[in-house]
Amino acid sequence: MGEIAVGKQADLALFKLDGLRFSGSHDPLSALLLCGADRADRVMVGGQWRVIDGHVEGLDLDSLIAKHSAAARQLLADV
């Protein structure tokens, strides 16, 4: 797994385990593996927070959705 120490790269993923999908689980690791670890609450990469409260920092989601939709329309038009 690694360690958290001065001079080490800090890559962390933190998950809230109080959601409905995790209810009834008595083992946090099993809950993540069996109930889905698809939505991290916080992610740190190289010591920098990249995801906070489930949202990717600096991501223009509206722009990304528009680009994705345009690409999908173009793909379908080429079929």
N, C-alpha and C positions, 0 to 999 in steps of 0.2 A: 504494500500500500504506500509506503513512504513515511515521511515525517514532516512536521511543521517546525522549522527552525530557521534562524537567521542565516541568510545566504542561500537558502533553498528557494526554488520556484514555488509559488503558492497557487496551486490549482485546486479549487474546491467546488463541490456542488452540494448545495443544501436544499433539503426537501421538507415541506410541511407534511407531517404524517397524521394530521387531525381531520383530513377529508373523509367523506363517506366511503370512498373506494378502499381506504385503509382500515376502516372500522372493523373491530373483531380480531385484528392481528395483534399478537403479543410479542412478535419479534420484528423490530424495525427493518432489518435487512431482508427478511422474507417478504415483508409488506412491499418493499420497493421492487424486489425481483418478481413477485407474483401478481402484484396489483398495478404495476406500471410506474416507471420512473420517467415518464415522458415530459413532465412539467416541473422543472426545478424552480424553486422560489428565488434562489440566489446562486450565481456562478461567478467564481473568481478564476481568472486565467493570468498567469504571470504576475500575480499580486494586484491585478486591476479588476474591479467589479465589472462584469460584462452583462450580467442579468441581475436586476433588482426588482423585487416584488413580482417576479414572473415575466418581466418585460426586458427585452434586449435593449441595452443602452445605446442611444444614437441611431437606432433603426427607424427609418421612416416607413412604417407599416403600410400606410395608404399608398405611397409610391410603389412599394414592393408588390402590393396586391394589383395595382393598375398595370404594372409591367408584366406580371404573371398572367393576368387576364388577356392582355394584348397578345402575348406569346401563345397562349392556348387558342385564341381565335385564329391566329395565323396558322398554327399547326392544323386546326380543323379545316381551314380554307384550302390547305394544300392537299387534303386527302381526296 
